[in-house]
Amino acid sequence: MGVKEKAEQGREIQLKTFGFSFNEKGVVILTFLYNIKISRILKENLFKKLHGRFLHITDIHPDDLYREGNSIDSVCHYPIANNGNNDGEGIDYNHWDWAPKFGKPMSGCDSPIILMESTISWIKENLKDEIDFIIWTGDNMRHDNDRNHPRLESAIFDMNQLLTTNFYSQICKDQKNNNPRDLEIGLIPSIGNNDVFPHNVFAIGPTLQTREFYKMWHWLIPEEQQKLFDRYGSFMREVIPGKLAVISINTLYMFKANPLADNCMKPSEPGYQLLIWLGYVLEELRQRGMKVWLSGHVPPLSKNLEASCFHKFTLWTHEYRDIIIGGLYGHMNMDHFVPLDGTESRDFLVNIYNKDYDPFINVQDTDLPFLIQGSKPKGKEMYMEQIRSNIYKKVAKKLSPKRRKRKGKLPKTAKDLQYKYSIVNVAGSVIPTFNPSMRVWEYNITGLEQFEISNSIEYEPWDKFFSKVEQIIEEEIGMEVGLDSVSKDDKTIPRKMPKNMELGPAYEPQLFSPMKFIQYYADLDKINKDYYQCVRDGMTEEQAVEKAFKYEIEYTSEDSEPFKGRSLFVHDYMEIAAELGTNDEQWKPFLHKVFGATDYRDE
């Protein structure tokens, strides 16, 4: 029996660890040296055609209490009061307080179930056959904004299970194979701050919550990572075996709003332990010659993460710029990007080790108002103005010829300085904070369109590697790292990237470099209008939904400013940031994209 036949039967098989080369037809030949037990995650991808695209979707926030025709002012949970009566008689969808079928942008209501279902159906019909995997960055439950109906932990688990089942059955399942671990399209989920109870509060595992998530996602998480997921809610998945991985990071362990995670300075802290885990995984991927996308719910920005966690995490992305392609996050419901300077983070960490560090310094942080929960946008324009002033304009100054002239140095280009930076991509959301949106990324797969298996690189099996990581972290927990100096044994601070390492796919054109993205959005005002017209024309509700609902292209990186005419390398993002920081004419249309094709402004 051939290898492929064994894999399709779902048996444990023996294969040799692989590298790759090309045959005369340009097809990749996977080569092996010694036998290891191959995981199901690997088996499912060995014979898969690649498209060079993947989907990032986030913050669906389905609300089973949303009712069409209810009052928007009551978060769409209760009927509209009409002239002192509560029956709402005589009020229709044209009324400002009427909750429409698919939700209303900027209203403060979460997603109606029909929006969730229609979104997944649209992906199934329009994207399923064109993507390799899906990165799904959490928040799969309504906000806790109704005192009469407080969220229950069981309801949070149920809604997450419902979404997981929908993704699996409609999009990811291999219809030719009954084994749930054998997927047609890989799915990499992460835990959002509204996926836990109470919201934002998440303890280090094992806990009921980590175990429930593993029960829901066990077919998505490699079996050898079960114990580590049960502890940290994070995992790594190979989406192209031996070549490309995605790391799902539980960002709640670094989140300012999580009262059970103070900082990342002590081995007893969950964020400290998470960073040890991340460091070992990144180093192993580097040793294997693999590249990786980072993903998680809360964007790793100074507004969101405790200071020591923010700078340590930023430093890891900086020192592993040879393998990290980028970071994809959700939570903020705004489509934007943030360049982060890793060299500044190393300077910060040196300073805090050389003086007393107050882990509670952020309690009075002026950024905390941005952590207020709810789907109605507040202060978003002010936040973007801060990004413009504190980050985009700062990049512009570094690239300014005048600045270099004053210092008597030759001008620096973005390409000269890109090695300092990494890019945080923050996605628009499905929840109608603005218009629902999602993004398809295209990446370079030249030479990897199809796989063949053949028979030179020797690697340790993943189960042995993760077993060692478990042991190392357990030993580290019992140690306390002093703050008087930077300890060489502090595994949460990475060593500098070796000088012989070349910049990775985020910086130079190569295999897996991002090439383009397509931003999709659902124009809810138009969709609702079309739906009610279809109903008036005599269609059934099901027919009207099918006719009216669709996502369409909002813009692409190829044909829309400020991305038009550029690639998606770090130096391109730096140039775009510099232009946005100084060009008022570009700023306003950029905000239109940030705010989901709406004209939102702070009140």
Secondary structure, 3 states (H helix, E strand, C coil): CCHHHHHHHCCCCEEEEEEEEECCCCCEEEEEEEEEECCHHHHCCCCCCCCCEEEEECCCCEECCCCCCEEHHHCCCCECCECCECCCCCCCCCCCCECCCCCCCCCCCCEEHHHHHHHHHHHHHHCHHHCCEEEECCCCCCCCCCCCCCCCHHHHHHHHHHHHHHHHHHHHECCCCCCCCCECCEEEECCCCCCCCCCCCCCCCCCHHHHHHHHHHCCCCCHHHHHHHHHHCCEEEEEECCCEEEEEECHHHCECCCCCCCCCCCCCCHHHHHHHHHHHHHHHHHHCCCEEEEEECCCCCCCCECHHHHHHHHHHHHHCCCCEEEEEECCCCCCEEEEEEHHHHHHHHHHHHCCCCCCCHHHHCCCHHHHCCCCCCCCHHHHHHHHHHHHHHHHHHHCCHHHHHHCCCCCCCHHHHHHHEEEEEECCCCCCCCCCEEEEEEECCCCCCCEEECCCCCCCCHHHHHHHHHHHHHHHHCCCCCCCCCCCCCCCCCCCCCCCCCCCCCCCCCCCCEEEEEEEECCHHHHHHHHHHHHHCCCCHHHHHHHHCCCEEEEECCCCCCCCCCCCCHHHHHHHHHHHHHCHHHHHHHHHHHCCCCCCCCC
